[in-house]
């Protein structure tokens, strides 16, 4: 871990989004791949948004996660988009590596009536450049 970002933000197993969920990524050497530094914090924040708040309470993390799951089945309107931004802000700001959430905005995904795209501009502790995170949420029930 010679990279200062890796020292600051750590490393974890790299996850790949695959239907219907997440999976581990294999590295070129046959071992599991790692996400380090800025990649790790981006992955960690996206995972925090995916996990239902309270879902990890039995493991000792009662406040981990977000309330985004509450929006499944809601219409794609301004009220839902405001709630999405508020729920995302509350979840991301809980990570101790986040200094400030500078901007949160949401747009409808082109060509997908019930999909919203969340754009987050995140200032991290001791990082000179912000992290730009993009996260999609589908409002239709699976």
C-alpha positions in Angstrom: 0.0 0.0 0.0 2.4 2.7 -1.2 -0.3 4.8 -2.8 -1.4 7.5 -0.3 -5.1 7.0 -1.4 -4.8 3.3 -0.7 -3.4 4.0 2.7 -6.2 6.5 3.4 -9.2 4.7 1.8 -8.0 1.1 2.2 -8.6 -1.8 -0.1 -11.4 -4.4 -0.4 -12.5 -7.2 -2.7 -13.6 -5.8 -6.1 -17.3 -6.3 -6.8 -18.9 -6.5 -10.2 -22.6 -5.7 -10.8 -24.3 -8.7 -12.4 -27.9 -9.6 -12.6 -29.5 -10.1 -10.1 -26.9 -8.7 -7.7 -23.2 -8.3 -7.0 -20.4 -10.8 -7.5 -16.6 -11.0 -6.8 -14.2 -10.3 -9.6 -11.3 -12.6 -10.4 -7.9 -11.1 -11.0 -5.5 -12.0 -13.8 -3.5 -14.2 -11.5 -6.5 -16.4 -10.6 -6.9 -14.8 -7.2 -9.7 -12.3 -6.3 -9.2 -8.8 -7.5 -8.9 -5.8 -5.1 -10.4 -2.3 -5.3 -8.0 0.1 -3.7 -7.9 3.8 -3.0 -10.5 5.9 -4.8 -12.0 2.8 -6.5 -12.5 1.3 -3.0 -14.3 4.4 -1.6 -16.5 4.6 -4.8 -17.4 1.0 -4.4 -18.1 1.4 -0.7 -20.4 4.3 -1.2 -22.3 2.5 -4.0 -22.7 -0.5 -1.7 -23.9 1.7 1.2 -26.6 3.0 -1.2 -27.6 -0.5 -2.3 -28.0 -2.0 1.3 -31.2 -1.4 3.1 -30.7 0.7 6.2 -30.8 -1.6 9.2 -30.2 -4.7 7.2 -26.8 -5.3 8.8 -28.0 -4.6 12.4 -27.5 -8.3 13.4 -23.9 -7.8 12.4 -23.4 -4.8 14.6 -24.1 -2.1 12.0 -27.6 -0.8 12.7 -27.2 2.5 10.9 -25.4 1.2 7.8 -27.2 1.5 4.4 -29.8 3.8 2.9 -33.5 4.2 2.5 -33.5 4.1 -1.3 -35.4 0.8 -1.2 -38.4 2.7 0.1 -38.7 4.4 -3.3 -39.4 1.1 -5.2 -42.9 1.3 -6.6 -43.1 5.1 -6.4 -43.9 7.2 -9.4 -41.1 9.0 -11.2 -42.1 12.5 -10.2 -40.5 15.5 -8.5 -41.4 14.3 -5.0 -39.7 10.9 -5.5 -36.6 12.6 -7.0 -36.4 15.0 -3.9 -36.7 12.0 -1.6 -34.0 10.1 -3.6 -31.6 13.0 -3.2 -32.3 13.3 0.6 -32.0 9.5 1.2 -28.7 9.4 -0.8 -27.3 12.4 1.1 -28.1 10.9 4.5 -26.5 7.6 3.6 -23.3 9.0 2.0 -22.7 11.6 4.7 -22.5 8.8 7.3 -19.2 7.5 5.8 -16.4 8.9 7.9 -14.2 9.2 4.8 -16.6 11.8 3.3 -15.8 15.4 4.3 -18.7 17.0 2.4 -21.3 16.1 -0.2 -20.9 19.1 -2.5 -23.7 18.3 -5.0 -26.5 15.8 -5.4 -28.7 15.8 -8.5 -31.0 13.3 -10.2 -32.2 12.8 -13.8 -34.4 10.3 -15.5 -32.4 7.8 -17.4 -33.0 8.5 -21.2 -35.3 5.9 -22.7 -36.2 4.4 -19.3 -39.3 5.9 -17.7 -38.9 4.3 -14.3 -35.1 4.6 -13.9 -33.4 7.5 -12.1 -29.7 8.4 -12.3 -28.2 10.0 -9.2 -25.0 12.2 -9.6 -23.0 12.8 -6.4 -20.0 15.1 -6.1 -18.2 14.0 -3.0 -15.3 15.7 -1.2 -13.3 13.1 0.6 -11.1 13.7 3.6 -7.5 14.6 2.7 -8.2 14.1 -1.1 -7.4 17.1 -3.4 -10.0 16.2 -6.0 -13.7 15.2 -5.5 -15.1 11.9 -6.2 -17.9 11.8 -8.9 -20.2 8.9 -8.2 -23.1 7.9 -10.6 -25.8 5.5 -9.2 -28.9 4.2 -11.0 -32.1 3.4 -9.2 -35.0 1.5 -10.9 -38.4 2.4 -9.4 -40.3 -0.6 -10.8 -40.7 -3.6 -8.6 -38.6 -6.6 -9.6 
